[in-house]
Amino acid sequence: MLVHGTRTSSAIWGRQVDALHRRGHETRAIDLPGHGERSGERFSMAGADAAIGDAVASCSTPPLLVGLSLGGYASLAYARTHPGALAGVLLAGCSTEIKGKPLSTYRRASSYVVGRLGLGRGSWHVVEDMLRALDGYSPLTDLPGLDVPVWLVNGARDPLRLDERRYLEARPGTRLTVVPRAGHDVNSHAPVAFNRVLLDALHELRAA
């Protein structure tokens, strides 16, 4: 089960869906509220939780939940509040607590992009909704309570990997892969490396 980041859609997972289908893995990429086929909706964490929950309920067995960026935070929150629903969680591009200085910096940057540069006006409400939804959310609080294996995958050039060591300390046994030369969208920047981690995780879960 694949969950995208802010201002993208399920379409970003094309390389992963193809690779997983070739290996015989039932795979589904979903759109979060405010994105893709659900762009007419407003994003909220409750809406993301419901979207992930509906997709998980459609699976024949508990899936590996894979989230990138915003989708990673939403996937982590879902995993914490739905014990027993998943086989594992793979979190990419979301190894930073989005609060305090990172959150205020992101808000200033988003205001500059819209106000000064005039970019993203038509869909920038999604970013504002995301910032509002994540305000006060702590992945480091949710991580220790997960009852399934956890993988972290970050591009070496991703600015949202500031707290990856704190993530590992918060939940011992979590596996971390840092992909050289890749940025935030690690699944797109390094699809071969990312798919290898995905397939290894699925192999481990199947063997277990």
Legacy VTK file of the C-alpha trace (Angstrom):
# vtk DataFile Version 3.0
C-alpha trace
ASCII
DATASET POLYDATA
POINTS 208 float
0.000 0.000 0.000
1.660 3.214 -1.233
0.893 6.714 0.104
2.275 9.842 -1.628
3.473 13.228 -0.342
2.175 16.799 -0.505
0.981 18.226 -3.850
1.614 14.971 -5.717
-0.608 11.920 -6.190
-0.632 8.150 -6.473
0.977 8.583 -9.908
4.425 9.061 -8.318
4.548 5.349 -7.511
4.513 4.075 -11.109
8.012 2.572 -10.970
7.252 0.874 -7.665
3.868 -0.502 -8.747
5.401 -1.979 -11.913
8.304 -3.572 -10.047
6.085 -5.045 -7.340
3.545 -6.407 -9.788
6.334 -8.106 -11.729
7.327 -9.907 -8.529
3.767 -11.013 -7.871
2.931 -8.593 -5.045
-0.602 -7.222 -4.877
-0.023 -3.451 -4.864
-2.182 -0.359 -4.585
-1.293 3.354 -4.577
-3.910 5.699 -3.111
-4.708 9.412 -3.315
-4.968 11.362 -0.082
-7.679 14.016 0.340
-6.710 17.162 -1.565
-4.645 15.234 -4.115
-5.118 13.402 -7.412
-8.638 12.097 -7.879
-9.537 13.612 -4.486
-8.218 17.113 -5.238
-11.645 18.618 -4.573
-11.396 17.679 -0.889
-9.442 19.392 1.885
-6.589 17.555 3.548
-6.716 16.585 7.217
-5.080 13.846 9.254
-8.507 12.381 9.983
-9.242 12.282 6.266
-5.856 10.688 5.556
-6.487 8.101 8.255
-9.854 7.235 6.696
-8.351 6.997 3.189
-5.602 4.659 4.378
-8.068 2.662 6.449
-10.403 2.106 3.502
-7.482 0.931 1.362
-6.140 -1.387 4.058
-9.598 -2.876 4.547
-9.681 -3.805 0.864
-6.525 -5.931 1.159
-6.777 -9.700 1.441
-3.971 -9.748 4.046
-2.391 -7.035 6.245
-0.197 -4.970 3.885
3.175 -3.314 4.097
2.256 0.375 4.342
4.699 2.629 2.488
4.536 6.396 2.925
6.588 9.236 1.428
6.853 12.638 3.135
3.311 13.651 4.175
2.214 10.123 3.316
4.879 8.833 5.685
3.632 10.912 8.599
0.046 9.866 7.847
1.097 6.215 7.566
2.935 6.343 10.885
-0.064 7.913 12.605
-2.341 5.239 11.106
-0.040 2.399 12.163
0.063 3.654 15.749
-3.709 3.825 16.127
-4.584 0.609 14.256
-2.606 -2.215 15.861
-2.867 -5.500 14.006
-3.960 -3.913 10.729
-0.548 -3.934 9.038
2.347 -6.281 8.364
4.948 -3.507 8.445
5.638 0.172 7.776
8.194 1.745 5.440
8.656 5.480 5.943
10.497 7.607 3.380
11.377 11.288 3.492
9.738 11.930 6.863
12.502 11.569 9.454
12.055 15.036 10.945
9.742 16.336 13.621
7.630 18.936 11.778
7.346 21.383 14.651
9.245 24.254 16.158
11.914 25.649 13.836
11.308 23.217 10.903
7.585 24.035 10.914
8.052 27.800 11.160
10.706 27.710 8.418
8.388 25.754 6.128
5.568 28.242 6.790
7.785 31.214 5.963
8.989 29.500 2.796
5.452 28.665 1.689
4.307 32.241 2.304
7.241 33.525 0.225
6.520 31.100 -2.627
2.907 32.223 -2.863
3.160 35.873 -1.860
6.422 36.955 -3.505
6.864 34.477 -6.344
3.213 33.933 -7.156
3.665 30.168 -7.510
1.244 27.413 -6.595
-1.742 29.664 -5.919
-4.307 27.214 -7.256
-3.277 24.309 -5.043
-1.246 25.870 -2.263
-4.108 25.424 0.174
-2.961 21.784 0.348
0.347 22.920 1.853
-1.476 25.151 4.321
-3.780 22.256 5.235
-0.767 19.974 5.683
1.029 22.434 7.959
-2.101 22.895 10.021
-2.692 19.135 10.248
0.868 18.316 11.318
1.131 21.145 13.833
1.730 19.419 17.161
2.078 15.940 15.690
5.114 14.023 16.993
6.337 10.971 15.068
8.784 10.313 17.897
5.816 9.787 20.185
4.124 7.331 17.822
7.156 5.281 16.786
7.781 3.402 20.054
4.215 2.084 20.110
4.267 0.351 16.724
3.686 -3.404 16.818
5.181 -4.146 13.362
8.621 -3.953 11.686
9.662 -0.468 10.566
11.971 0.588 7.741
13.255 4.137 7.123
14.447 5.156 3.648
15.911 8.617 3.052
17.787 10.277 0.235
21.212 11.463 1.378
20.322 14.989 0.186
16.903 15.076 1.801
16.505 17.965 4.270
13.816 15.982 6.094
16.220 13.446 7.592
17.375 15.663 10.459
16.019 13.377 13.169
16.654 9.948 11.670
18.996 8.965 14.510
16.384 10.027 17.050
13.904 7.826 15.199
16.237 4.848 15.544
16.702 5.553 19.240
12.953 5.918 19.752
12.284 2.475 18.310
15.206 0.037 18.505
15.199 -2.482 15.655
14.121 0.046 13.049
16.132 -0.366 9.840
17.563 2.722 8.103
18.693 3.008 4.473
20.225 6.266 3.231
20.362 6.355 -0.572
23.433 8.205 -1.957
22.842 11.247 -4.206
19.055 11.027 -3.832
16.929 13.898 -2.566
13.567 14.096 -0.849
11.620 12.175 -3.522
13.842 9.152 -3.055
11.490 6.738 -4.827
11.735 8.869 -7.998
15.382 9.925 -7.698
16.666 6.386 -7.096
13.893 3.944 -8.056
16.181 0.918 -8.353
17.637 1.395 -4.873
14.249 2.204 -3.392
12.616 -0.827 -5.015
15.366 -3.048 -3.666
14.568 -1.953 -0.110
10.865 -2.499 -0.769
11.364 -5.988 -2.147
13.754 -6.945 0.660
11.188 -5.783 3.223
8.438 -7.808 1.547
10.696 -10.860 1.371
11.440 -10.546 5.089
7.760 -10.211 5.930
6.821 -13.164 3.742
9.499 -15.326 5.357
8.272 -14.361 8.815
LINES 1 209
208 0 1 2 3 4 5 6 7 8 9 10 11 12 13 14 15 16 17 18 19 20 21 22 23 24 25 26 27 28 29 30 31 32 33 34 35 36 37 38 39 40 41 42 43 44 45 46 47 48 49 50 51 52 53 54 55 56 57 58 59 60 61 62 63 64 65 66 67 68 69 70 71 72 73 74 75 76 77 78 79 80 81 82 83 84 85 86 87 88 89 90 91 92 93 94 95 96 97 98 99 100 101 102 103 104 105 106 107 108 109 110 111 112 113 114 115 116 117 118 119 120 121 122 123 124 125 126 127 128 129 130 131 132 133 134 135 136 137 138 139 140 141 142 143 144 145 146 147 148 149 150 151 152 153 154 155 156 157 158 159 160 161 162 163 164 165 166 167 168 169 170 171 172 173 174 175 176 177 178 179 180 181 182 183 184 185 186 187 188 189 190 191 192 193 194 195 196 197 198 199 200 201 202 203 204 205 206 207
